[in-house]
Amino acid sequence: MCRPGSDLDHRYQHHPPRTPEAINAYETIRGGARAFAQLITELVPHNPDRDRALDAVDDAMFRANAAIARGTRRPGPCRCNPRLRTKNRNTDG
């Protein structure tokens, strides 16, 4: 069973950039997302699909920055999820 809160604590705590590389990565991701969003607003007619496209760019940027911030510290899949337990049981042998 998963330790209560362990992944959630890590997932929802603030992770400030700690290295110049992380700061550069944040800024590069943000700049690329901004440039892509600019292309979308210039080339795509204003409609609900364009709004969704811009939301997707925002989501990708936030997720990428979160991945940078959280680093590689990840205990592996949580076996609390029944689908993961079944999947892992079938592949473990």
PDB file as gemmi writes it, atoms N, CA and C in Angstrom:
CRYST1    1.000    1.000    1.000  90.00  90.00  90.00 P 1                      
ATOM      1  N   MET A   1       0.841  -1.185   0.000  1.00  0.00           N  
ATOM      2  CA  MET A   1       0.000   0.000   0.000  1.00  0.00           C  
ATOM      3  C   MET A   1       0.889   1.252   0.000  1.00  0.00           C  
ATOM      4  N   CYS A   2       0.451   2.275  -0.687  1.00  0.00           N  
ATOM      5  CA  CYS A   2       1.225   3.520  -0.774  1.00  0.00           C  
ATOM      6  C   CYS A   2       1.182   4.282   0.537  1.00  0.00           C  
ATOM      7  N   ARG A   3       2.282   4.918   0.843  1.00  0.00           N  
ATOM      8  CA  ARG A   3       2.319   5.787   2.010  1.00  0.00           C  
ATOM      9  C   ARG A   3       1.367   6.940   1.769  1.00  0.00           C  
ATOM     10  N   PRO A   4       0.412   7.187   2.669  1.00  0.00           N  
ATOM     11  CA  PRO A   4      -0.531   8.278   2.465  1.00  0.00           C  
ATOM     12  C   PRO A   4       0.193   9.610   2.295  1.00  0.00           C  
ATOM     13  N   GLY A   5      -0.145  10.300   1.213  1.00  0.00           N  
ATOM     14  CA  GLY A   5       0.379  11.644   1.009  1.00  0.00           C  
ATOM     15  C   GLY A   5       1.761  11.736   0.405  1.00  0.00           C  
ATOM     16  N   SER A   6       2.506  10.649   0.297  1.00  0.00           N  
ATOM     17  CA  SER A   6       3.892  10.766  -0.150  1.00  0.00           C  
ATOM     18  C   SER A   6       3.993  11.365  -1.543  1.00  0.00           C  
ATOM     19  N   ASP A   7       3.307  10.814  -2.523  1.00  0.00           N  
ATOM     20  CA  ASP A   7       3.344  11.354  -3.878  1.00  0.00           C  
ATOM     21  C   ASP A   7       2.585  12.680  -3.933  1.00  0.00           C  
ATOM     22  N   LEU A   8       1.494  12.775  -3.197  1.00  0.00           N  
ATOM     23  CA  LEU A   8       0.717  14.014  -3.201  1.00  0.00           C  
ATOM     24  C   LEU A   8       1.508  15.171  -2.612  1.00  0.00           C  
ATOM     25  N   ASP A   9       2.239  14.906  -1.531  1.00  0.00           N  
ATOM     26  CA  ASP A   9       3.060  15.965  -0.946  1.00  0.00           C  
ATOM     27  C   ASP A   9       4.058  16.485  -1.972  1.00  0.00           C  
ATOM     28  N   HIS A  10       4.730  15.580  -2.646  1.00  0.00           N  
ATOM     29  CA  HIS A  10       5.727  15.978  -3.641  1.00  0.00           C  
ATOM     30  C   HIS A  10       5.061  16.681  -4.827  1.00  0.00           C  
ATOM     31  N   ARG A  11       3.920  16.158  -5.245  1.00  0.00           N  
ATOM     32  CA  ARG A  11       3.225  16.707  -6.403  1.00  0.00           C  
ATOM     33  C   ARG A  11       2.749  18.140  -6.164  1.00  0.00           C  
ATOM     34  N   TYR A  12       2.280  18.443  -4.970  1.00  0.00           N  
ATOM     35  CA  TYR A  12       1.643  19.732  -4.741  1.00  0.00           C  
ATOM     36  C   TYR A  12       2.458  20.736  -3.933  1.00  0.00           C  
ATOM     37  N   GLN A  13       3.682  20.411  -3.600  1.00  0.00           N  
ATOM     38  CA  GLN A  13       4.503  21.409  -2.935  1.00  0.00           C  
ATOM     39  C   GLN A  13       5.197  22.273  -3.980  1.00  0.00           C  
ATOM     40  N   HIS A  14       5.609  23.459  -3.572  1.00  0.00           N  
ATOM     41  CA  HIS A  14       6.285  24.371  -4.490  1.00  0.00           C  
ATOM     42  C   HIS A  14       7.698  23.862  -4.759  1.00  0.00           C  
ATOM     43  N   HIS A  15       8.092  23.868  -6.035  1.00  0.00           N  
ATOM     44  CA  HIS A  15       9.420  23.419  -6.442  1.00  0.00           C  
ATOM     45  C   HIS A  15      10.106  24.558  -7.190  1.00  0.00           C  
ATOM     46  N   PRO A  16      10.776  25.442  -6.473  1.00  0.00           N  
ATOM     47  CA  PRO A  16      11.461  26.547  -7.163  1.00  0.00           C  
ATOM     48  C   PRO A  16      12.652  26.023  -7.953  1.00  0.00           C  
ATOM     49  N   PRO A  17      13.010  26.721  -9.027  1.00  0.00           N  
ATOM     50  CA  PRO A  17      14.192  26.288  -9.777  1.00  0.00           C  
ATOM     51  C   PRO A  17      15.433  26.411  -8.900  1.00  0.00           C  
ATOM     52  N   ARG A  18      16.263  25.389  -8.887  1.00  0.00           N  
ATOM     53  CA  ARG A  18      17.420  25.376  -7.998  1.00  0.00           C  
ATOM     54  C   ARG A  18      18.742  25.533  -8.729  1.00  0.00           C  
ATOM     55  N   THR A  19      18.710  25.417 -10.033  1.00  0.00           N  
ATOM     56  CA  THR A  19      19.960  25.503 -10.781  1.00  0.00           C  
ATOM     57  C   THR A  19      19.793  26.449 -11.962  1.00  0.00           C  
ATOM     58  N   PRO A  20      20.879  26.984 -12.461  1.00  0.00           N  
ATOM     59  CA  PRO A  20      20.785  27.809 -13.670  1.00  0.00           C  
ATOM     60  C   PRO A  20      20.206  27.028 -14.856  1.00  0.00           C  
ATOM     61  N   GLU A  21      20.489  25.727 -14.918  1.00  0.00           N  
ATOM     62  CA  GLU A  21      19.952  24.904 -16.000  1.00  0.00           C  
ATOM     63  C   GLU A  21      18.433  24.825 -15.922  1.00  0.00           C  
ATOM     64  N   ALA A  22      17.893  24.665 -14.705  1.00  0.00           N  
ATOM     65  CA  ALA A  22      16.438  24.602 -14.531  1.00  0.00           C  
ATOM     66  C   ALA A  22      15.799  25.933 -14.911  1.00  0.00           C  
ATOM     67  N   ILE A  23      16.409  27.036 -14.490  1.00  0.00           N  
ATOM     68  CA  ILE A  23      15.882  28.359 -14.838  1.00  0.00           C  
ATOM     69  C   ILE A  23      15.882  28.533 -16.354  1.00  0.00           C  
ATOM     70  N   ASN A  24      16.963  28.148 -17.003  1.00  0.00           N  
ATOM     71  CA  ASN A  24      17.049  28.243 -18.455  1.00  0.00           C  
ATOM     72  C   ASN A  24      15.994  27.355 -19.125  1.00  0.00           C  
ATOM     73  N   ALA A  25      15.809  26.153 -18.591  1.00  0.00           N  
ATOM     74  CA  ALA A  25      14.813  25.244 -19.161  1.00  0.00           C  
ATOM     75  C   ALA A  25      13.413  25.837 -19.044  1.00  0.00           C  
ATOM     76  N   TYR A  26      13.072  26.395 -17.860  1.00  0.00           N  
ATOM     77  CA  TYR A  26      11.767  27.056 -17.682  1.00  0.00           C  
ATOM     78  C   TYR A  26      11.568  28.141 -18.730  1.00  0.00           C  
ATOM     79  N   GLU A  27      12.561  28.994 -18.858  1.00  0.00           N  
ATOM     80  CA  GLU A  27      12.444  30.130 -19.766  1.00  0.00           C  
ATOM     81  C   GLU A  27      12.353  29.675 -21.221  1.00  0.00           C  
ATOM     82  N   THR A  28      13.095  28.639 -21.569  1.00  0.00           N  
ATOM     83  CA  THR A  28      13.057  28.120 -22.934  1.00  0.00           C  
ATOM     84  C   THR A  28      11.687  27.512 -23.240  1.00  0.00           C  
ATOM     85  N   ILE A  29      11.172  26.717 -22.318  1.00  0.00           N  
ATOM     86  CA  ILE A  29       9.844  26.120 -22.491  1.00  0.00           C  
ATOM     87  C   ILE A  29       8.794  27.225 -22.615  1.00  0.00           C  
ATOM     88  N   ARG A  30       8.838  28.191 -21.711  1.00  0.00           N  
ATOM     89  CA  ARG A  30       7.866  29.287 -21.728  1.00  0.00           C  
ATOM     90  C   ARG A  30       7.959  30.074 -23.042  1.00  0.00           C  
ATOM     91  N   GLY A  31       9.165  30.349 -23.508  1.00  0.00           N  
ATOM     92  CA  GLY A  31       9.333  31.080 -24.761  1.00  0.00           C  
ATOM     93  C   GLY A  31       8.819  30.301 -25.960  1.00  0.00           C  
ATOM     94  N   GLY A  32       9.086  29.002 -25.988  1.00  0.00           N  
ATOM     95  CA  GLY A  32       8.585  28.168 -27.079  1.00  0.00           C  
ATOM     96  C   GLY A  32       7.074  28.090 -27.078  1.00  0.00           C  
ATOM     97  N   ALA A  33       6.492  27.961 -25.890  1.00  0.00           N  
ATOM     98  CA  ALA A  33       5.036  27.919 -25.787  1.00  0.00           C  
ATOM     99  C   ALA A  33       4.431  29.246 -26.235  1.00  0.00           C  
ATOM    100  N   ARG A  34       5.064  30.342 -25.849  1.00  0.00           N  
ATOM    101  CA  ARG A  34       4.574  31.670 -26.244  1.00  0.00           C  
ATOM    102  C   ARG A  34       4.633  31.835 -27.755  1.00  0.00           C  
ATOM    103  N   ALA A  35       5.715  31.394 -28.376  1.00  0.00           N  
ATOM    104  CA  ALA A  35       5.860  31.506 -29.829  1.00  0.00           C  
ATOM    105  C   ALA A  35       4.808  30.648 -30.540  1.00  0.00           C  
ATOM    106  N   PHE A  36       4.571  29.441 -30.044  1.00  0.00           N  
ATOM    107  CA  PHE A  36       3.570  28.582 -30.661  1.00  0.00           C  
ATOM    108  C   PHE A  36       2.179  29.172 -30.492  1.00  0.00           C  
ATOM    109  N   ALA A  37       1.887  29.693 -29.300  1.00  0.00           N  
ATOM    110  CA  ALA A  37       0.593  30.329 -29.066  1.00  0.00           C  
ATOM    111  C   ALA A  37       0.400  31.532 -29.995  1.00  0.00           C  
ATOM    112  N   GLN A  38       1.471  32.265 -30.238  1.00  0.00           N  
ATOM    113  CA  GLN A  38       1.397  33.408 -31.153  1.00  0.00           C  
ATOM    114  C   GLN A  38       1.034  32.942 -32.570  1.00  0.00           C  
ATOM    115  N   LEU A  39       1.671  31.854 -33.019  1.00  0.00           N  
ATOM    116  CA  LEU A  39       1.336  31.287 -34.333  1.00  0.00           C  
ATOM    117  C   LEU A  39      -0.138  30.897 -34.408  1.00  0.00           C  
ATOM    118  N   ILE A  40      -0.614  30.262 -33.371  1.00  0.00           N  
ATOM    119  CA  ILE A  40      -2.015  29.843 -33.348  1.00  0.00           C  
ATOM    120  C   ILE A  40      -2.932  31.057 -33.456  1.00  0.00           C  
ATOM    121  N   THR A  41      -2.655  32.097 -32.674  1.00  0.00           N  
ATOM    122  CA  THR A  41      -3.536  33.271 -32.710  1.00  0.00           C  
ATOM    123  C   THR A  41      -3.464  33.996 -34.049  1.00  0.00           C  
ATOM    124  N   GLU A  42      -2.326  33.927 -34.738  1.00  0.00           N  
ATOM    125  CA  GLU A  42      -2.191  34.589 -36.030  1.00  0.00           C  
ATOM    126  C   GLU A  42      -2.804  33.783 -37.174  1.00  0.00           C  
ATOM    127  N   LEU A  43      -2.737  32.457 -37.108  1.00  0.00           N  
ATOM    128  CA  LEU A  43      -3.112  31.627 -38.248  1.00  0.00           C  
ATOM    129  C   LEU A  43      -4.465  30.934 -38.133  1.00  0.00           C  
ATOM    130  N   VAL A  44      -4.977  30.817 -36.932  1.00  0.00           N  
ATOM    131  CA  VAL A  44      -6.206  30.047 -36.720  1.00  0.00           C  
ATOM    132  C   VAL A  44      -7.367  30.999 -36.458  1.00  0.00           C  
ATOM    133  N   PRO A  45      -8.500  30.776 -37.145  1.00  0.00           N  
ATOM    134  CA  PRO A  45      -9.666  31.641 -36.900  1.00  0.00           C  
ATOM    135  C   PRO A  45     -10.108  31.560 -35.443  1.00  0.00           C  
ATOM    136  N   HIS A  46     -10.594  32.679 -34.934  1.00  0.00           N  
ATOM    137  CA  HIS A  46     -11.053  32.720 -33.544  1.00  0.00           C  
ATOM    138  C   HIS A  46     -12.337  31.913 -33.418  1.00  0.00           C  
ATOM    139  N   ASN A  47     -12.258  30.804 -32.719  1.00  0.00           N  
ATOM    140  CA  ASN A  47     -13.417  29.946 -32.467  1.00  0.00           C  
ATOM    141  C   ASN A  47     -13.088  29.049 -31.277  1.00  0.00           C  
ATOM    142  N   PRO A  48     -14.034  28.243 -30.841  1.00  0.00           N  
ATOM    143  CA  PRO A  48     -13.773  27.399 -29.660  1.00  0.00           C  
ATOM    144  C   PRO A  48     -12.594  26.444 -29.831  1.00  0.00           C  
ATOM    145  N   ASP A  49     -12.353  25.966 -31.057  1.00  0.00           N  
ATOM    146  CA  ASP A  49     -11.212  25.067 -31.255  1.00  0.00           C  
ATOM    147  C   ASP A  49      -9.890  25.795 -31.041  1.00  0.00           C  
ATOM    148  N   ARG A  50      -9.812  27.042 -31.476  1.00  0.00           N  
ATOM    149  CA  ARG A  50      -8.590  27.814 -31.236  1.00  0.00           C  
ATOM    150  C   ARG A  50      -8.381  28.007 -29.733  1.00  0.00           C  
ATOM    151  N   ASP A  51      -9.460  28.304 -29.023  1.00  0.00           N  
ATOM    152  CA  ASP A  51      -9.352  28.448 -27.569  1.00  0.00           C  
ATOM    153  C   ASP A  51      -8.834  27.163 -26.927  1.00  0.00           C  
ATOM    154  N   ARG A  52      -9.337  26.026 -27.397  1.00  0.00           N  
ATOM    155  CA  ARG A  52      -8.867  24.744 -26.861  1.00  0.00           C  
ATOM    156  C   ARG A  52      -7.401  24.506 -27.204  1.00  0.00           C  
ATOM    157  N   ALA A  53      -7.008  24.896 -28.405  1.00  0.00           N  
ATOM    158  CA  ALA A  53      -5.603  24.742 -28.802  1.00  0.00           C  
ATOM    159  C   ALA A  53      -4.700  25.563 -27.888  1.00  0.00           C  
ATOM    160  N   LEU A  54      -5.105  26.797 -27.597  1.00  0.00           N  
ATOM    161  CA  LEU A  54      -4.306  27.634 -26.699  1.00  0.00           C  
ATOM    162  C   LEU A  54      -4.276  27.052 -25.288  1.00  0.00           C  
ATOM    163  N   ASP A  55      -5.417  26.493 -24.845  1.00  0.00           N  
ATOM    164  CA  ASP A  55      -5.436  25.826 -23.538  1.00  0.00           C  
ATOM    165  C   ASP A  55      -4.469  24.641 -23.513  1.00  0.00           C  
ATOM    166  N   ALA A  56      -4.384  23.915 -24.631  1.00  0.00           N  
ATOM    167  CA  ALA A  56      -3.476  22.762 -24.704  1.00  0.00           C  
ATOM    168  C   ALA A  56      -2.019  23.212 -24.644  1.00  0.00           C  
ATOM    169  N   VAL A  57      -1.709  24.332 -25.284  1.00  0.00           N  
ATOM    170  CA  VAL A  57      -0.341  24.866 -25.213  1.00  0.00           C  
ATOM    171  C   VAL A  57      -0.023  25.255 -23.771  1.00  0.00           C  
ATOM    172  N   ASP A  58      -0.972  25.924 -23.118  1.00  0.00           N  
ATOM    173  CA  ASP A  58      -0.786  26.278 -21.706  1.00  0.00           C  
ATOM    174  C   ASP A  58      -0.533  25.027 -20.863  1.00  0.00           C  
ATOM    175  N   ASP A  59      -1.366  24.019 -21.079  1.00  0.00           N  
ATOM    176  CA  ASP A  59      -1.247  22.784 -20.307  1.00  0.00           C  
ATOM    177  C   ASP A  59       0.114  22.122 -20.535  1.00  0.00           C  
ATOM    178  N   ALA A  60       0.538  22.054 -21.787  1.00  0.00           N  
ATOM    179  CA  ALA A  60       1.837  21.451 -22.087  1.00  0.00           C  
ATOM    180  C   ALA A  60       2.967  22.222 -21.416  1.00  0.00           C  
ATOM    181  N   MET A  61       2.893  23.555 -21.454  1.00  0.00           N  
ATOM    182  CA  MET A  61       3.932  24.369 -20.826  1.00  0.00           C  
ATOM    183  C   MET A  61       3.963  24.127 -19.310  1.00  0.00           C  
ATOM    184  N   PHE A  62       2.802  24.145 -18.684  1.00  0.00           N  
ATOM    185  CA  PHE A  62       2.755  23.936 -17.239  1.00  0.00           C  
ATOM    186  C   PHE A  62       3.244  22.545 -16.858  1.00  0.00           C  
ATOM    187  N   ARG A  63       2.856  21.540 -17.622  1.00  0.00           N  
ATOM    188  CA  ARG A  63       3.291  20.172 -17.309  1.00  0.00           C  
ATOM    189  C   ARG A  63       4.793  20.010 -17.507  1.00  0.00           C  
ATOM    190  N   ALA A  64       5.317  20.601 -18.566  1.00  0.00           N  
ATOM    191  CA  ALA A  64       6.765  20.512 -18.800  1.00  0.00           C  
ATOM    192  C   ALA A  64       7.520  21.202 -17.664  1.00  0.00           C  
ATOM    193  N   ASN A  65       7.069  22.387 -17.276  1.00  0.00           N  
ATOM    194  CA  ASN A  65       7.739  23.088 -16.183  1.00  0.00           C  
ATOM    195  C   ASN A  65       7.606  22.325 -14.872  1.00  0.00           C  
ATOM    196  N   ALA A  66       6.453  21.696 -14.653  1.00  0.00           N  
ATOM    197  CA  ALA A  66       6.284  20.887 -13.438  1.00  0.00           C  
ATOM    198  C   ALA A  66       7.241  19.703 -13.450  1.00  0.00           C  
ATOM    199  N   ALA A  67       7.423  19.091 -14.608  1.00  0.00           N  
ATOM    200  CA  ALA A  67       8.351  17.957 -14.709  1.00  0.00           C  
ATOM    201  C   ALA A  67       9.780  18.400 -14.420  1.00  0.00           C  
ATOM    202  N   ILE A  68      10.148  19.578 -14.906  1.00  0.00           N  
ATOM    203  CA  ILE A  68      11.482  20.113 -14.617  1.00  0.00           C  
ATOM    204  C   ILE A  68      11.616  20.361 -13.119  1.00  0.00           C  
ATOM    205  N   ALA A  69      10.599  20.983 -12.542  1.00  0.00           N  
ATOM    206  CA  ALA A  69      10.650  21.337 -11.121  1.00  0.00           C  
ATOM    207  C   ALA A  69      10.699  20.110 -10.222  1.00  0.00           C  
ATOM    208  N   ARG A  70       9.915  19.110 -10.563  1.00  0.00           N  
ATOM    209  CA  ARG A  70       9.848  17.918  -9.720  1.00  0.00           C  
ATOM    210  C   ARG A  70      11.053  17.016  -9.907  1.00  0.00           C  
ATOM    211  N   GLY A  71      11.747  17.184 -11.005  1.00  0.00           N  
ATOM    212  CA  GLY A  71      12.935  16.370 -11.243  1.00  0.00           C  
ATOM    213  C   GLY A  71      12.588  14.924 -11.482  1.00  0.00           C  
ATOM    214  N   THR A  72      13.532  14.061 -11.212  1.00  0.00           N  
ATOM    215  CA  THR A  72      13.338  12.636 -11.466  1.00  0.00           C  
ATOM    216  C   THR A  72      12.939  11.880 -10.214  1.00  0.00           C  
ATOM    217  N   ARG A  73      12.749  12.587  -9.116  1.00  0.00           N  
ATOM    218  CA  ARG A  73      12.372  11.909  -7.871  1.00  0.00           C  
ATOM    219  C   ARG A  73      10.951  11.390  -8.001  1.00  0.00           C  
ATOM    220  N   ARG A  74      10.845  10.133  -8.274  1.00  0.00           N  
ATOM    221  CA  ARG A  74       9.537   9.515  -8.416  1.00  0.00           C  
ATOM    222  C   ARG A  74       9.654   8.083  -7.918  1.00  0.00           C  
ATOM    223  N   PRO A  75       8.878   7.688  -6.925  1.00  0.00           N  
ATOM    224  CA  PRO A  75       9.034   6.363  -6.330  1.00  0.00           C  
ATOM    225  C   PRO A  75       8.569   5.223  -7.216  1.00  0.00           C  
ATOM    226  N   GLY A  76       8.080   5.491  -8.400  1.00  0.00           N  
ATOM    227  CA  GLY A  76       7.550   4.443  -9.261  1.00  0.00           C  
ATOM    228  C   GLY A  76       6.038   4.453  -9.210  1.00  0.00           C  
ATOM    229  N   PRO A  77       5.411   3.542  -9.935  1.00  0.00           N  
ATOM    230  CA  PRO A  77       3.950   3.551  -9.981  1.00  0.00           C  
ATOM    231  C   PRO A  77       3.356   3.218  -8.625  1.00  0.00           C  
ATOM    232  N   CYS A  78       2.310   3.909  -8.295  1.00  0.00           N  
ATOM    233  CA  CYS A  78       1.583   3.646  -7.056  1.00  0.00           C  
ATOM    234  C   CYS A  78       0.760   2.380  -7.263  1.00  0.00           C  
ATOM    235  N   ARG A  79       0.959   1.428  -6.422  1.00  0.00           N  
ATOM    236  CA  ARG A  79       0.216   0.173  -6.564  1.00  0.00           C  
ATOM    237  C   ARG A  79      -1.144   0.251  -5.889  1.00  0.00           C  
ATOM    238  N   CYS A  80      -1.535   1.452  -5.450  1.00  0.00           N  
ATOM    239  CA  CYS A  80      -2.867   1.627  -4.879  1.00  0.00           C  
ATOM    240  C   CYS A  80      -3.931   1.560  -5.969  1.00  0.00           C  
ATOM    241  N   ASN A  81      -3.545   1.854  -7.200  1.00  0.00           N  
ATOM    242  CA  ASN A  81      -4.475   1.839  -8.320  1.00  0.00           C  
ATOM    243  C   ASN A  81      -4.644   0.391  -8.776  1.00  0.00           C  
ATOM    244  N   PRO A  82      -5.860  -0.147  -8.709  1.00  0.00           N  
ATOM    245  CA  PRO A  82      -6.065  -1.558  -9.075  1.00  0.00           C  
ATOM    246  C   PRO A  82      -5.620  -1.880 -10.502  1.00  0.00           C  
ATOM    247  N   ARG A  83      -5.777  -0.939 -11.429  1.00  0.00           N  
ATOM    248  CA  ARG A  83      -5.353  -1.202 -12.804  1.00  0.00           C  
ATOM    249  C   ARG A  83      -3.849  -1.396 -12.878  1.00  0.00           C  
ATOM    250  N   LEU A  84      -3.097  -0.617 -12.103  1.00  0.00           N  
ATOM    251  CA  LEU A  84      -1.637  -0.769 -12.107  1.00  0.00           C  
ATOM    252  C   LEU A  84      -1.227  -2.083 -11.459  1.00  0.00           C  
ATOM    253  N   ARG A  85      -1.926  -2.478 -10.395  1.00  0.00           N  
ATOM    254  CA  ARG A  85      -1.595  -3.752  -9.745  1.00  0.00           C  
ATOM    255  C   ARG A  85      -1.797  -4.897 -10.716  1.00  0.00           C  
ATOM    256  N   THR A  86      -2.909  -4.887 -11.448  1.00  0.00           N  
ATOM    257  CA  THR A  86      -3.186  -5.950 -12.414  1.00  0.00           C  
ATOM    258  C   THR A  86      -2.158  -5.937 -13.529  1.00  0.00           C  
ATOM    259  N   LYS A  87      -1.857  -4.749 -14.056  1.00  0.00           N  
ATOM    260  CA  LYS A  87      -0.892  -4.615 -15.138  1.00  0.00           C  
ATOM    261  C   LYS A  87       0.477  -5.127 -14.694  1.00  0.00           C  
ATOM    262  N   ASN A  88       0.927  -4.683 -13.517  1.00  0.00           N  
ATOM    263  CA  ASN A  88       2.242  -5.086 -13.036  1.00  0.00           C  
ATOM    264  C   ASN A  88       2.296  -6.586 -12.740  1.00  0.00           C  
ATOM    265  N   ARG A  89       1.221  -7.136 -12.236  1.00  0.00           N  
ATOM    266  CA  ARG A  89       1.173  -8.567 -11.942  1.00  0.00           C  
ATOM    267  C   ARG A  89       1.304  -9.374 -13.225  1.00  0.00           C  
ATOM    268  N   ASN A  90       0.659  -8.895 -14.293  1.00  0.00           N  
ATOM    269  CA  ASN A  90       0.710  -9.610 -15.566  1.00  0.00           C  
ATOM    270  C   ASN A  90       2.083  -9.511 -16.224  1.00  0.00           C  
ATOM    271  N   THR A  91       2.813  -8.417 -16.013  1.00  0.00           N  
ATOM    272  CA  THR A  91       4.098  -8.261 -16.657  1.00  0.00           C  
ATOM    273  C   THR A  91       5.255  -8.751 -15.791  1.00  0.00           C  
ATOM    274  N   ASP A  92       5.009  -8.916 -14.471  1.00  0.00           N  
ATOM    275  CA  ASP A  92       6.078  -9.356 -13.577  1.00  0.00           C  
ATOM    276  C   ASP A  92       6.334 -10.856 -13.689  1.00  0.00           C  
ATOM    277  N   GLY A  93       5.449 -11.574 -14.257  1.00  0.00           N  
ATOM    278  CA  GLY A  93       5.720 -12.990 -14.408  1.00  0.00           C  
ATOM    279  C   GLY A  93       4.543 -13.767 -14.088  1.00  0.00           C  
TER     280      GLY A  93                                                      
END                                                                             
